[in-house]
Amino acid sequence: MAIFHMDIRPIKRSTGQQATGAAAYRAGEKIRDERTGNVHNHSRRKDVRHSEIILPSKLEASTAAWARDRAQLWNKAEAAERRRDSRVAREYQVALPPELTPEQRLALARSFSRELAERYGVAVDLAIHDPKPGRESTNFHAHMLTTTREVTPSGLGAKTGLDISGTARAQRGLSSHSEEYSTLRERWATLTNQALREANIEARVDHRSLTAQGIDRKPLLHVPMEFYQLERKGMSKEAAERLREDYRARLTAYRERSAAPKNAGATSAETRSADLKPAADLKPAPRSTLRDAPREQPSQLAHPGPTPLPPRNSEEIRRQAVQSWLRMRSKEGESTRDATAGAAVSRGKDEGRDR
């Protein structure tokens, strides 16, 4: 069944990721990282149906031949970044409809990859994966690994796309990051539905949330990949399914417990408001009685005054801390003086008795 799935995430050096390793894994190849000397060998993968590098149309094949070499492209992407927390690549992972043929899925992934390359001026390393061998699954999907910098005939240029800061995007008149995400999701849904329509398939996908679609149900719970990896290592399907069901039950119970305090707070608030309402059979007191009644002193009021606002800056926090410390010391001094005076009075009484 065709579903909508799109995951956009950066490949970050701060988490130990490398663009060379990410490209090798997705393309099922062997790539050596020239910066660290690590060798990423994933050439034994059997689920990679197709891989290719797509460049912007403005680049001629002869001048940008270096970018079509996977190892050279991603080693340059690593060399272009100097920071320890740099984003060295960006990945767009999408689900491909199982109703389409392999050729139709390839055409769909290619069309979106070309749009990414043209929109941001980046190199797109496309890899299409079939379900893992030996599994009853329809998990056809595509990985589109893109550079975070523009591709030029001589190398990589400035940051582009979602990897530009929010301030820089605003200065260039571009939309915000959240709006850009929404645009990409909507575009992928449009291309997918177009491919399904051309293939005379009735299934459709929708990038909107369930609430926006008018569907009254909760989203399906996400099951961690660890459960599937256990099954891959030899665990029986029945045991793996029991683990999944237990995980779903625990997650559902956790969500219910998290929502309980809110409901309890709302109930207590309603109860308090009901208690404050006058009973139907009570009549208001005569005005003369209210006029003659003694007024309550401020200390006798049931409701205290407004709560003081919290400090707004570090200087105010420091000042309040000093005042609190001085008050504490003042109270300690009073306690010491009272204790000293009490001791003196006690000694005086004892001396009187001795006389």
KOLMI-683667 format. One record per residue: x, y, z of N, C-alpha, C, O in turn. Coordinates in steps of 0.001 Angstrom, whole numbers, padded with zeros to 6 digits, always signed. Atoms other than C-alpha are relative to their C-alpha. Layout:
BEGIN
XYZXYZXYZXYZ;...
END
This chain:
BEGIN
+000842-001190+000000+000000+000000+000000+000878+001240+000000+001838+001328+000765;-000788-001230+000087+001340+003420-000936-000173+000830+001265-001300+001064+001703;+000026-000846-001188+002223+005535+002097+000899+001200-000239+001787+001172-001091;-000872-001165+000077+003748+008953+002549+001040-000094+001107+000705-000235+002283;-001093-000058-000959+007132+008997+004226+001113+000837-000593+001587+000575-001698;-001123-000836+000420+009779+011679+003960+000759+000426+001239+000200+001052+002139;-000848-000329-001140+012650+012096+006379+001182+000815-000504+001969+000350-001328;-001082-000903+000401+015026+015040+005982+000888+000210+001217+000426+000681+002256;-000904-000143-001137+018088+015044+008204+001415+000296-000480+001786-000105-001584;-001389-000272+000373+021691+016310+008164+000914-001147+000413+000612-001889+001348;-001081+000901-000396+024796+014126+008273+000994+000871+000761+001639+001743+000178;-000734-000920-000876+026645+015673+011231+001288-000635+000509+001297-001775+000976;-001289+000458-000507+030280+015320+012151-000007-000079+001522+000738-000870+002101;+000033-000017-001460+029413+016064+015785-000493-001320+000578-000195-001624+001733;+000484+001299-000464+027696+012658+016064+000837-001156-000545+000440-002317-000440;-000878+001042+000512+030565+010775+014427-000309-000437-001418+000285-001401-001901;+000355+000363+001370+029003+010646+010964+000988+000595-000988+001612+001624-000727;-000863-000475+001079+030985+011045+007754-000766-000098-001315-001516-001045-001549;+000667+000015+001305+029756+011924+004291+000460-001191-000836-000329-001782-001574;-000519+001138+000761+032013+009249+002814-000641-001305+000454-000993-002148-000370;+000625+001207-000518+030594+006570+005101-001468-000082-000366-001969-001156-000700;+001412-000021+000348+027013+007646+004448-000201-000355-001475-001118-001101-001820;+000121+000286+001427+027549+007543+000682+000325-001460-000300-000351-002092-001111;-000380+001397+000229+029280+004149+000800-001114-000946+000435-001403-001923-000255;+001058+000867-000501+026492+002618+002861-001219+000030-000919-001791-001021-001209;+001200-000122+000803+023673+003931+000683+000200-000509-001417-000731-001046-002017;-000263+000474+001365+025332+003107-002642+000514-001423-000032+000603-002019-001105;-000536+001351-000026+026726-000232-001490+001374-000092-000628+001637-000995-001422;-001332-000039+000594+030321+000649-002360+001065+000074+001110+000752+000098+002301;-001148-000126-000891+033786+000884-000790+000654+001352-000246+001091+001639-001360;-000562-001346+000107+035071+004411-000111+000951+000222+001168+000636-000092+002315;-000981-000353-001039+038160+005530+001783-000095+001486+000299-000087+002315-000610;+000051-001392-000422+037923+008735+003780+001432+000532+000099+002216+000071+000929;-001359-000535+000039+041046+010763+002997+000328+000851+001220+001502+001021+001549;-000252-000857-001160+040633+012998+006042+000375-000825+001225+001258-000434+001989;-000232+000819-001192+040585+010228+008652+000719-001306-000298+001264-001937+000608;-000595+001278+000351+041902+007229+006727-000932-001183+000179-000536-002316-000095;+000963+001090-000169+038762+005185+007533-000443-000548-001355-000625+000200-002315;+000491+000659+001213+037662+002675+004910-001412-000498+000276-001628-001308+001178;+001405+000402-000140+033885+002264+004545-000325-000973-001120-000445-000582-002281;+000221+001041+001000+033200-001000+002774-001387-000618+000193-001616-001362+001146;+001353+000562-000014+029544-001865+002073-000316-000644-001350-001464-000672-001794;+000174+000571+001348+030082-003582-001246-000749-001330+000010-001124-001830-001050;+000716+001277-000056+028393-006767-000007-001513+000164+000066-002238-000830+000106;+001446-000209-000068+024967-005201+000140-000680-000547-001247-000172-000413-002360;+000741+000600+001106+022370-006977-002003-001324+000700-000269-002066+000310-001171;+001308-000653+000138+019445-004602-001638+000075+001333-000741-000941+002018-000852;-000133-001250+000737+020812-001632-003621-000325-000274-001473+000456-000897-002192;+000429+000253+001378+018904-001687-006896+000651+000956-000986+000991+000560-002101;-000520-000992+000944+020251+001511-008429+000674+001120+000783+000237+001480+001876;-000662-001171-000586+022659+004346-007634+000600+000832-001123+001111+000298-002108;-000584-000938+000973+023772+007433-009564+000105+001370+000636-000544+001650+001644;-000191-001369-000475+024892+011031-009049-000607+000946-001021-000286+000891-002208;+000709-000950+000861+022693+013798-010452+000494+001396+000333+000540+001783+001501;-000538-001351-000165+024096+017303-010983-000944+001024-000616-001785+000657-001436;+000823-001044+000622+022444+020651-011849+000255+000077-001502+001364-000193-001964;-000116-000037+001453+021798+021131-015554+000961+001086-000484+001450+001021-001612;-000890-001080+000422+023922+024297-015615+001455-000457-000107+002269+000209-000746;-001371+000510+000063+027071+022214-015171+000146-000939-001190-000643-001868-001361;-000278+000879+001127+028494+020642-018291+000685-001272+000480+001442-001266+001450;-000555+001295-000418+029454+017013-018079+001519+000014+000005+002137-000639+000846;-001460+000005+000097+033037+017745-019083+000654+000785+001132+001718+000403+001618;-000612-000849-001021+033665+020486-016505-000243-000508+001424+000511-000170+002337;+000320+000489-001346+032071+018693-013542+000135-001509+000093-000603-002169+000825;-000186+001456-000040+033351+015188-014165+000430-000471+001385+000118-001595+001781;-000473+000396-001329+034962+015165-010715-001173-000300+000939-001063-001163+001809;+001137+000172-000897+031526+015404-009051-000764-001289-000253-001571-001705+000578;+000676+001265+000281+030331+012214-010726+000781-001192+000547+000308-002327+000494;-000768+001034-000682+033065+010246-008978-000416+000030+001474-000153+001009+002172;+000582-000005-001345+031423+009218-005688+001058+000225+001087+000845+001028+001996;-001043-000146-001020+034636+008901-003663+000575+001414-000007+000809+001992+001054;-000564-001345+000090+036003+012217-004940-001000+001050+000481-000626+002006+001161;+001024-000970-000395+032726+014056-004415-000102+000108+001515-000082+001212+002060;+000256-000061-001439+032258+013094-000779+001274+000246+000801+001198+000709+001939;-001231-000422-000666+035924+013466+000124+000165+001508-000081+000674+002128+000853;-000027-001463+000095+035691+017031-001157-001000+000626+000968-000742+001685+001539;+000992-000507-000953+032553+017501+000943+000556-000019+001420+000292+000895+002202;-000627+000061-001313+034498+016391+004011+001099+001054+000130+001218+001697+001173;-001110-000951-000058+037502+018575+003158-000484+001450+000058+000231+002320+000556;+000509-001374+000021+035298+021665+002688-000429+000488+001367-000595+001690+001569;+000466-000392-001332+034221+021634+006329+001161-000072+000990+001909-001049+001008;-001099-000087-000959+036627+022691+009103-000442-000226+001437+000373-000602+002279;+000473+000071-001380+034455+022614+012208-000241-001447+000434-000492-002329-000387;+000250+001340-000544+034048+019616+014488-001481-000351-000014-001838-001528+000048;+001436+000244-000001+030258+020037+014393-000637+000340-001348-001818+000682-001414;+000491-000370+001325+029915+020652+010651-001045-000983-000507-001041-002161-000150;+000924+000838+000748+027064+019336+008566+000651-000284-001352+000799+000611-002183;-000785+000340+001188+028879+017472+005825-000878-000474-001155-000399-000560-002286;+000920+000433+001051+025834+016262+003867-001412+000110+000536-001615+000342+001728;+001410+000002-000402+022039+016204+003932-000717-001106-000759-000513-001303-001957;+000682+001150+000597+019793+013232+003310-001510+000229-000068-002124+000757+000859;+001447+000030+000194+016267+013017+001926-000378-001461-000240-000054-002031-001281;+000424+001397+000136+014786+009567+002509-001505-000024-000230-002259+000587+000527;+001418+000040+000361+011423+008799+000875-000416-001439-000248+000390-002278-000651;+000574+001311+000284+009150+005780+000593-000510-000026-001434-001158+000917-001888;+000446+000177+001379+008487+004503-002923-001195-000950-000023-001158-001995+000626;+001206+000845+000012+005022+003054-003696+000306-001397-000542+000877-001521-001625;-000234+001367+000495+005194-000760-004000-000886-000345-001194-000607-001304-001914;+000873+000275+001146+002359-000600-006560+000681+000301-001325+000287-000232-002362;-000698-000348+001243+004764+000903-009100+001018-001072-000354+001463-001831+000507;-001044+000918+000455+007188-001140-011178+001364+000571+000369+001461+001759+000676;-001343-000535-000294+010957-000847-010537+000377+001170-000898+001009+002121-000440;-000318-001100+000914+011271+001365-013619-000762+001267+000373-000219+002369+000291;+000793-001161-000392+008460+003638-012444+000509+000602+001305+000509+001823+001466;-000568-000522-001243+009964+003924-008975+001293+000751-000269+001550+001780+000356;-001243-000682+000358+013318+004858-010522-000292+001352-000630+000370+002338-000307;+000350-001264+000651+011698+007536-012693-000505+001016+001022-000192+002203+000925;+000513-000895-001034+009897+008982-009653+001138+000556+000853+001187+001758+001116;-001123-000459-000827+013063+009138-007547+000916+000930-000787+001436+001902-000239;-000849-000865+000827+015023+010642-010430-000607+001391-000149+000106+002392-000073;+000636-001306+000208+012475+013406-010998+000155+000890+001227+000420+002085+001096;-000159-000807-001206+012625+014529-007370+001470+000356+000225+001770+001455+000692;-001432-000288-000149+016445+014265-007321+000417+001143-000908+001202+001998-000500;-000327-001093+000928+016682+016530-010369-000533+001328+000531+000127+002359+000407;+000549-001241-000541+014412+019072-008708+000845+000512+001168+001048+001719+001301;-000881-000411-001083+016629+019092-005615+001288+000607-000538+001758+001630-000042;-001252-000496+000578+019735+019552-007751-000189+001384-000607+000678+002247-000468;+000245-001290+000629+018172+022443-009659-000370+001055+001037+000032+002211+000910;+000480-000956-000992+016567+024074-006615+001139+000562+000839+001164+001757+001132;-001070-000414-000907+019713+024201-004481+001377+000059-000658+002323+000553-000044;-001299+000004+000663+022528+023763-007040+000981-000986+000614+002184-000726+000650;-000823+000977-000701+023833+020680-005246+000136-001271-000831-000566-001465-001823;-000116+001339+000565+024998+017215-006215-000887-000934+000818-000888-000875+002047;+000923+000924-000660+022434+014493-005420+000469-001420-000302+000503-001846-001456;-000428+001393+000127+023688+010965-004799-001219-000877+000290-001580-001097+001446;+001239+000765-000113+020609+008834-005454+000298-001490+000128+001103-002038-000625;-000114+001447-000184+020364+005246-004178-001383-000547+000297-002053-000082+001219;+001308+000631-000179+017240+003082-004479+000212-001367+000629+001001-002173+000137;-000136+001254-000736+016879+000209-002026-001282-000807-000088-002380-000265+000039;+001099+000953-000071+014642-002839-002259-000098-000529+001427+000821-000318+002219;+000064+000635-001326+013390-004686+000842+001164-000963+000202+001687-001536-000754;-001104+000902-000310+016056-006720+002615-000307-001403-000498-001443-001861-000375;+000221+001367+000493+016509-010179+001069-000495-000917+001114-000026-000853+002251;+000531+000945-000960+014526-012894+002791-001088+000548+000889-001512-000136+001820;+001053-000588-000818+011910-010540+004248-001264+000191-000815-001220+000515-002002;+001288-000271+000626+008228-010286+003471-000351+001457+000279-001057+001758+001241;+000159-001430-000236+008201-006520+003161-000172+000719-001330+000232+000232-002386;+000154-000865+001182+007266-003772+000734+000724+001323+000232+000299+002373-000251;-000736-001208-000362+009816-001311+002069+000917+000444-001139+002141+000395-001017;-000766-000603+001095+010905+000164-001256+000213+001471+000350-000742+002182+000663;-000267-001380-000381+012619+003465-000576+001239+000505-000736+001989-000261-001341;-001131-000642+000675+015173+005921-001913+000706+000938+000967+000074+001618+001775;-000838-000934-000756+018046+007813-000292+000580+001010-000987+001174+000633-001997;-000574-001060+000824+019025+011158-001805+000961+000783+000874+000550+001649+001645;-001043-000646-000795+022295+012281-000258+000513+001202-000781+001044+001050-001882;-000384-001213+000709+023036+015884-001183+001141+000705+000721+001312+000558+001931;-001026-000844-000602+025974+018194-000613-000672+001182+000672-001756+001598+000264;+000529-001184-000671+025401+021099+001745+000473+001287-000670+000044+002382-000304;-000546-001156+000712+027309+023399-000622-000283-000132-001490-000480-001232-002007;+000227-000022+001445+026783+024413-004224+001154-000680-000736+002311-000589-000326;-001013+000662+000822+028615+022397-006863+000434+000943-001110-000400+001513-001813;-000578-000829+001060+030933+024331-009187+000950-000858-000837+001306-001960-000420;-000942+000796+000805+033237+023158-011994+001297-000326+000726+001921-001348+000438;-001282+000221-000671+036237+023461-009657-000139-000624+001390+000860-001052+001968;+000161+000560-001345+034749+022218-006388-001329+000400+000605-002319+000587-000104;+001215-000356-000724+032193+023105-003752+000055+001462+000424+001097+001961+000848;+000070-001417-000330+031042+026658-003120-000608+000265+001360-000257-000382+002346;+000588-000441-001260+028930+028321-000450-001126-000934+000427-001628-001733-000363;+001117+000760-000523+026300+026746+001777-001280+000372-000742-001431+001493-001230;+001225-000233+000757+022887+026400+000204-001145-000789+000609-000946-001645+001472;+001173+000768-000403+019361+025149+000747-000316+000115+001478-000246+001196+002061;+000374+000042-001409+018322+024090+004234+001182+000216+000934+000990+000363+002141;-001191-000175-000829+021894+024504+005472+000437+001454+000085+001484+001746+000663;-000223-001423-000213+021779+028295+005210-000676+000385+001307-001755-000124+001611;+000594-000427-001269+021107+029975+008549-001306+000742-000250-001556+001247-001345;+001278-000685+000131+017699+031455+009207+000160+001479-000312-000621+002047-001075;-000244-001428+000265+019112+034982+009219+000393+000228-001452-000090+001163-002090;-000427-000139+001390+020816+034489+005851-001166-000240-000958-001269+000428-001987;+001157+000254+000862+017618+033048+004364-000915+001225-000033-001429+001593-001089;+000857-001189-000043+015647+036088+005531+000618+001143-000798-000097+001867-001492;-000662-001068+000739+018247+038472+004082-000095-000204-001508-000117+000760-002273;+000110+000294+001437+017987+036714+000716-001442-000057-000478-001700-000307-001655;+001400+000038+000387+014210+036850+000758-000556-001406-000146-001576-001604-000805;+000457+001384+000071+013858+033084+001150-000950-000311+001147-000993+000405+002148;+000943+000409-001038+011213+031301+003176+000752-000568+001201+001952-000832+001122;-000610+000565-001196+011871+029983+006672+000264-001485-000192-000202-002088-001158;-000308+001424+000102+013193+026491+007308-001263-000848+000071-001412-001801-000693;+001228+000793-000133+009793+025188+008419-000845+000074-001271-001419-000932-001688;+000753-000132+001250+008115+026557+005289+000660-000782-001126-000019-001347-001983;-000720+000753+001023+010830+024994+003147-000247-001499+000163-000433-002216-000820;+000318+001410-000252+010266+021622+004803-001396-000340-000539-001583-001353-001212;+001373+000249+000451+006532+021889+004118-000099-000011-001518-000833-000816-002092;+000010-000043+001464+007161+022811+000486+000559-001284-000595+000001-001822-001551;-000596+001233+000510+009419+019800-000057-000922-001193+000219-001043-002043-000663;+000913+001108-000271+006938+017419+001580-001180+000021-000974-001575-001011-001516;+001129-000108+000925+004086+018727-000525+000419-000358-001429-000337-000991-002167;-000457+000296+001364+006165+018482-003693+000187-001499-000212-000156-002028-001270;-000177+001446+000143+007079+014844-003028-001348-000710-000086-001495-001658-000858;+001338+000591+000085+003414+013986-002423-000612+000226-001381-001253-000668-001934;+000545-000292+001338+002457+015697-005695+000625-000895-001060-000083-001444-001905;-000675+000851+000987+005088+013799-007704-000416-001469+000164-000589-002175-000829;+000407+001384-000231+004105+010492-006084-001398-000260-000533-001626-001267-001202;+001367+000172+000491+000405+010951-006822-000066+000091-001520-000866-000594-002158;-000057-000092+001461+001240+011982-010376+000485-001311-000603-000056-001766-001611;-000499+001283+000502+003239+008777-010875-001055-001097+000159-001201-001944-000722;+001065+000989-000193+000391+006699-009419-001122+000202-000997-001685-000769-001503;+001065-000291+000966-002126+008437-011671+000401-000455-001397-000409-001039-002117;-000464+000411+001335-000024+007834-014786+000071-001510-000130-000022-002043-001236;-000042+001465+000027+000253+004160-013821-001386-000619+000163-001509-001837+000294;+001388+000466-000146-003580+003919-013521-000207-000749+001322-000875-001782+001366;+000143+000574-001333-003349+003134-009798-000812+000978+000840-000530+002176+000854;+000911-000856-000745-006077+004455-007514+000604+000522+001304+000140+001538+001822;-000580-000408-001287-003902+004738-004395+000575+001408-000095+001099+001815-001131;-000558-001342-000090-002879+008229-003285+000657+000178+001369+000339-000538+002318;-000660-000329-001265-000644+009699-000563-000308+001445+000348-000685+002237-000516;+000282-001354-000477-001072+012836+001537+001076+000381+001007+001344-000363+001950;-001084-000436-000874+001695+014803+003216-000508+000692+001260+000277+000951+002172;+000539-000732-001147-000634+016530+005694-000196-000912+001199-000202-002137+001077;+000256+000755-001219-001247+015485+009274-001400-000594-000041-002228-000200-000862;+001324+000620-000056-004231+013309+010192-001070+001033+000344-002180+000980-000186;+000971-001028-000368-005944+016305+011787-000346+000877-001192-001512+001205-001413;+000250-000832+001173-005513+018397+008647-000805-000743-001057-001542-000128-001827;+000758+000802+000954-006935+015522+006599-001421-000295+000478-002236-000820-000281;+001318+000278-000533-009973+015287+008865-000187-001434+000450-001316-001915+000543;+000055+001394-000448-009101+011761+010047+000079-000022+001514+001034+000481+002106;+000088+000008-001464-010130+011141+013652+000621-001278+000560-000093-002207+000941;-000719+001098-000654-007495+008723+014914+001408+000477+000329+001900+001451-000240;-001347-000352-000400-004107+008850+016567+001007-000591-000983+000742-001631-001584;-001044+000574+000866-000905+008336+014547+000479-001345+000530+000435-001592+001735;-000536+001291-000394+000559+004843+014586+001287+000189+000786+002063+001102+000506;-001194-000089-000820+003263+004269+017164+001222-000432-000795+001172-001395-001561;-001260+000347+000657+006828+004202+015898+000694-001103+000789+000875-000989+002002;-000703+001114-000632+008613+000920+016629+001490+000152-000293+001872+000276-001457;-001438-000196+000229+012392+001263+017134+000591-001062-000921+000095-002186-001002;-000662+000901+000933+014715-000315+014590+000649-001186+000714+000903-002215+000089;-000653+001090-000719+016286-002462+017319-000787-001301-000069-000197-002381-000110;+000818+001205+000045+013352-004876+017190+000158-000725-001336+000180-001955-001387;-000191+000614+001309+013812-005444+013473+001414-000580-000124+001624-001603-000777;-001361+000530+000045+017549-005884+013942+000114-001309+000773+000859-002202+000368;+000008+001266-000736+016919-008587+016571-000578-001127-000851-000073-002250-000848;+000594+001009+000884+014692-010404+014115+000961-000375-001115+001009-001528-001544;-000964+000267+001066+017379-010070+011468+001126-000909+000493+001679-001696-000276;-001089+000800-000545+019933-011666+013805-000420-001425+000363+000405-002204+000839;+000420+001378-000248+017838-014816+014201-001176-000159+000923-001664-001277+001088;+001159+000118-000877+015020-014027+016615-001235-000356-000819-001425+000165-001918;+001196+000424+000721+011751-015692+015607-000961+001176-000167-000950+002117+000627;+000941-001085+000252+009024-013495+014155-001009+000137+001137-001428+001245+001472;+000961-000057-001099+006659-014453+016995+000584+000749+001200-000091+001583+001803;-000638-000676-001135+009137-013331+019673+000195+001488-000282-000012+002322+000598;-000182-001410+000356+009913-010104+017806-001322+000747+000051-001365+001900+000480;+001301-000651-000032+006200-009356+017453-000475+000212+001434-001107+001225+001734;+000360-000186-001406+005668-009917+021189+000734+001201+000593+000160+001957+001376;-000756-001167-000469+008439-007373+021873-000622+001299-000516-000714+002288+000211;+000615-001198+000564+006778-004894+019532-001297+000342+000719-001544+001502+001050;+001271-000225-000684+003374-005353+021179+000237+000516+001417-000472+001408+001881;-000316-000472-001350+004921-004926+024632+000468+001445-000036+000104+002239+000832;-000472-001385+000135+006663-001750+023467-001172+000944-000253-001245+002017+000346;+001159-000849+000280+003413-000352+022049-000853+000189+001256-001333+001290+001526;+000805-000103-001215+001568-001142+025286+000647+000930+001019-000038+001743+001640;-000691-000858-000952+004229+000532+027433-000041+001458-000433-000192+002354+000398;+000032-001373+000496+004289+003599+025204-001390+000599+000149-001527+001772+000496;+001368-000485-000173+000497+003886+025267-000278+000327+001462-000879+001356+001769;+000194-000251-001432+000466+003576+029074+000743+001252+000442+000240+002013+001269;-000767-001199-000349+003169+006246+029320-000729+001260-000454-000777+002248+000279;+000727-001172+000492+001146+008649+027170-001229+000286+000848-001560+001442+001112;+001174-000204-000840-001936+008061+029286+000384+000585+001349-000313+001457+001868;-000449-000548-001275+000014+008714+032491+000415+001459-000148+000175+002271+000746;-000425-001386+000220+001476+011889+030996-001198+000930-000120-001138+002083+000308;+001188-000834+000170-002005+013154+030123-000849+000059+001254-001684+000955+001374;+000834+000053-001198-003508+012230+033526+000089+001258+000849-000955+001785+001233;-000069-001219-000831-002147+015230+035528-000746+001175-000591-001352+001961+000137;+000709-001101+000632-003561+017633+032955-001494-000129+000224-002159+000850+000560;+001427+000208-000207-007022+016085+033201-000366+000216+001462-001398+000813+001769;+000266-000178-001421-006785+015979+037005-000001+001476+000369-000838+001931+001149;-000046-001431-000276-005789+019633+037081-001242+000712-000501-001771+001606+000159;+001202-000610+000542-008699+020539+034841-001207-000314+000872-002056+000549+001095;+001128+000395-000841-011115+018570+037060-000004+000785+001305-001046+001270+001744;-000069-000744-001252-009857+020221+040243-000346+001464-000214-000976+002080+000645;+000335-001393+000298-010135+023645+038598-001503+000163-000146-002080+001133+000348;+001439-000055+000144-013721+022899+037619-000677-000121+001356-001669+000556+001626;+000579+000168-001327-014429+021728+041168+000113+001281+000816-000832+001691+001489;-000191-001240-000735-012930+024883+042645-000954+001080-000485-001533+001809+000321;+000903-001014+000527-014953+027083+040307-001436-000284+000400-002218+000639+000628;+001357+000352-000427-018104+025135+041220-000207+000354+001462-001289+000791+001855;+000121-000341-001413-017380+025638+044910-000163+001498+000208-000812+001930+001161;+000084-001446-000158-017042+029370+044391-001351+000557-000406-001696+001674-000021;+001301-000470+000440-020475+029634+042766-000990-000028+001161-000961-000981+001939;+000975+000011-001087-023311+030586+045172-001067-001042-000254-001431-001313-001399;+001059+000985+000139-025935+027978+045859-001265+000680-000482-001450+001882-000292;+001197-000569+000595-029280+028437+044149-000974+000502+001060-001704+001466+000830;+000978-000372-001015-031244+028638+047421+000487+001097+000942-000244+001489+001852;-000507-001069-000844-029030+031310+049009-000384+001339-000586-000254+001555-001791;+000359-001327+000438-030255+034893+048845+001067+000986+000430+001663+000818+001495;-001006-000992-000399-027927+037886+048880-000451+000753+001245-001643+000979+001453;+000309-000729-001224-027715+039754+052175-000484+001402-000320-000097+001972-001340;+000447-001384+000241-029502+043114+052485+001185+000953-000030+002216+000730+000604;-001083-000965+000169-027426+046110+051521+000369+000658+001319+001543+000938+001560;-000295-000633-001289-027754+047655+054995+000872-000892+000860+001751-000409+001573;-000803+000934-000778-026323+044514+056568+001444+000014-000466+002371-000011+000343;-001353-000039+000551-023347+044608+054244+000705+001287+000370+001918+001294+000579;-000616-001288-000320-022806+048318+055021+000450+000056+001444+001475+000661+001758;-000314-000044-001424-022822+047777+058786+001022-001044+000413+001590-000951+001502;-000934+001066-000368-020620+044678+058724+001412+000547+000060+001787+001385-000761;-001393-000494-000098-017007+045245+059868+000828-000458-001192+000689-001580-001680;-000855+000321+001151-014479+045345+057082+001163-000875+000443+001694-000738+001545;-001116+000896-000294-011817+042653+056905+001315+000729-000198+001478+001516-001130;-001331-000555+000142-008241+043661+057456+000744-000745-001108+000396-001884-001419;-000738+000675+001069-005743+042860+054679+000563-001330+000430+000639-002252-000382;-000584+001256-000443-004190+040140+056832-001034-001103+000103-000682-002282+000142;+001038+000984-000158-007550+038425+057138-000602-000436-001319-001479-001301-001330;+000550+000356+001302-008276+038184+053438+000355-001422-000341+001454-001894-000050;-000223+001409+000348-008657+034662+052118+000978-000134-001148+001739-001100-001213;-000842+000094+001188-006853+035403+048874+001177+000940+000138+000971+002137+000338;-001169-000879-000112-003289+036736+049027+000101+000926-001189-000625+000784-002173;-000205-000949+001077-002086+039548+046865+000686-000645-001181+000994-001837-001145;-000629+000560+001209-000528+039106+043434+001399-000510+000284+002149+000077+001064;-001328+000592-000156+002535+036894+043223+001038+000876-000684+000841+001272-001832;-001024-000851+000635+005691+038931+042577+000576-000667-001237+000771-001881-001292;-000540+000529+001253+007068+038568+039108+001428-000487+000199+002161+000061+001023;-001376+000482-000115+010279+036562+038666+000976+001016-000580+000595+001814-001437;-001003-000936+000542+013490+038497+037990+000194-000209-001488+000090-001328-001989;-000080+000059+001460+014051+039327+034334+001420-000018-000540+001621-000305-001720;-001369-000001+000489+017832+039609+034140+000938-000417+001117+000525-000567+002267;-000980+000486-000963+021029+038519+035870+000253+001010+001111+000479+000610+002253;-000242-001021-001017+021493+041848+037699-001088-000015+001060-000812+000123+002251;+001105+000054-000949+018053+041608+039261+000054-001266+000838-000259-001243+002029;-000161+001258-000738+018663+037985+040220+001064+000157+001079+000873-000289+002210;-001080-000204-000960+021935+038983+041909-000453+000908+001159-000138+000654+002321;+000467-000925-001031+020276+041868+043759-000958-000690+000972-000863-000500+002184;+000935+000707-000871+017462+039670+045065+000717-001029+000862+000344-001238+002016;-000761+000973-000776+019964+037024+046155+000712+000681+001179+000741+000140+002284;-000681-000746-001066+021931+039639+048159-000993+000400+001084-000702+000287+002275;+001004-000395-000975+018748+040906+049794-000462-001185+000839-000655-001059+002048;+000408+001193-000733+017701+037373+050718+001061-000408+001006+000742-000819+002122;-001100+000354-000903+021136+036727+052228+000049+000947+001194+000263+000508+002324;-000016-000982-001089+021000+039974+054266-001159-000249+000960-000984-000146+002174;+001141+000289-000878+017516+039110+055576+000277-001230+000849-000055-001267+002033;-000303+001218-000739+018715+035644+056542+000980+000290+001132+000802-000185+002254;-000979-000351-001025+021725+037079+058396-000632+000843+001114-000300+000704+002291;+000674-000838-000990+019496+039640+060089-000826-000849+000959-000845-000602+002165;+000785+000898-000854+017200+036886+061348+000903-000814+000913+000577-001044+002078;-000936+000747-000823+020179+034887+062548+000535+000866+001137+000708+000388+002258;-000484-000902-001045+021466+037964+064431-001034+000214+001085-000712+000241+002273;+001058-000169-000985+018077+038505+066063-000120-001229+000885-000303-001121+002098;+000091+001236-000780+017973+034860+067102+001144-000088+001002+000952-000520+002138;-001153+000042-000905+021485+035151+068572-000175+000968+001158+000132+000633+002303;+000213-000992-001051+020596+038330+070484-001054-000469+000989-000912-000291+002199;+001054+000493-000898+017415+036760+071836+000532-001103+000894+000224-001161+002085;-000564+001095-000791+019328+033675+072920+000938+000547+001076+000943+000049+002202;-000927-000597-000970+021996+035851+074624-000762+000680+001128-000411+000542+002300;+000802-000683-001021+019387+037949+076408-000688-001005+000907-000766-000805+002119;+000657+001031-000816+017545+034836+077547+000968-000629+000974+000628-000889+002128;-001003+000603-000877+020733+033359+078921+000353+000944+001143+000536+000500+002276;-000331-000972-001040+021515+036584+080817-001096+000062+001054-000816+000125+002251;+001126-000020-000953+018038+036648+082370+000019-001235+000876-000231-001166+002079;-000048+001252-000762+018406+033023+083385+001104+000040+001048+000913-000416+002175;-001093-000098-000956+021770+033713+085014-000385+000914+001156-000061+000637+002311;+000417-000919-001055+020261+036660+086900-000923-000654+001002-000801-000444+002208;+000920+000699-000898+017491+034509+088291+000751-001003+000877+000458-001136+002066;-000771+000961-000773+019970+031848+089356+000809+000679+001102+000903+000182+002224;-000767-000722-000990+022148+034441+091087-000900+000478+001158-000484+000482+002317;+000936-000433-001023+019093+035749+092939-000335-001112+000974-000429-000901+002183;+000296+001140-000870+018284+032305+094226+001183-000340+000891+001011-000745+002041;-001191+000318-000807+021886+031817+095373+000122+000941+001197+000589+000548+002266;-000080-000942-001112+021655+034961+097483-000989-000402+001113-001070+000273+002139;
END
